[in-house]
Amino acid sequence: MKAIETTWNGHRFRSRTEARWGVFLNALGIAFDYEPETYDLGEDGLYLPDFWLPLVSLRSYPDGLFLEVKGRESEDAERKPSALGKLLGLPVVVVYGTPAEHQEMVERGSVHEVAPPWDTTLSFYQCPHCLHVKIEFGDSNYMNCRCCGKEWDYLGLTEKIEQAVRLARSQRFGAH
C-alpha cells in the first residue's frame, strides 16, 4: 500500500502513520522535530530519521533520541536506524505501525529494537508523581523518573497515554 502524504499541525508527513505518531507525541506534550536532518551512513547510504525527540531520555542517554516509524517489520527495517545509533552514539527507537498498534504489541510482549540494541520491550510511561512522560523499558529496575528522581512501579497505561492513543487513532486528516 502506498503511503499517503499528510499535513497536520504545520508538519508535512510522508505517511498517515507518521502523522498519527505526530498527533500522539503532541497529545503527550513531547516536543519533536520531524525529519530534522539527513545523515550520511557511508556504505549504508543516506538516512533521514522520522522524529528527533530532544527532551526524551532512554536509560543513561539524557540527550534525546530518534524515533523511527515503520509500517511493518522487515529484515531491513532496522539496518539504517542501527547504523545511525552507532554513528551518533544516541538511541534510535524503531516502532511498527500506529501508536495504537504499538501499545497492543507492548501488551503482547513484542520486542522493539533500538540502537544500541537491548532485549526488552519499550513503551511510553508516565511518572505518577510529576506526570513526566518518557520512553523506557518495562523493567522495574529503570523506573526512576529523570525529571523528579522518585521511584515508581510500572503502572500500565495511564489515562493520559490512553487518551493520546485514542486521539491518534481517531484523528481525521484532510485530503490533499
Number of C-alpha atoms within 10 A of each C-alpha: 4 5 12 15 15 19 17 16 9 6 13 15 21 15 16 20 23 26 25 27 25 25 22 25 20 15 16 20 12 16 15 21 14 20 18 13 13 10 15 14 15 10 7 11 10 13 17 16 20 23 23 20 18 15 14 21 19 20 13 9 12 14 13 17 24 27 21 22 21 17 15 10 12 9 6 8 17 20 11 21 26 20 21 25 19 15 13 10 13 21 26 29 25 21 27 18 18 23 28 19 14 19 21 12 18 18 13 10 13 14 14 20 19 24 22 16 13 12 10 17 19 25 20 19 23 24 23 16 13 12 14 17 23 20 16 20 21 19 12 12 10 17 20 15 20 19 13 12 12 13 16 16 14 16 10 13 15 15 10 15 21 16 15 23 24 14 17 23 18 11 14 11 12 8 8 7
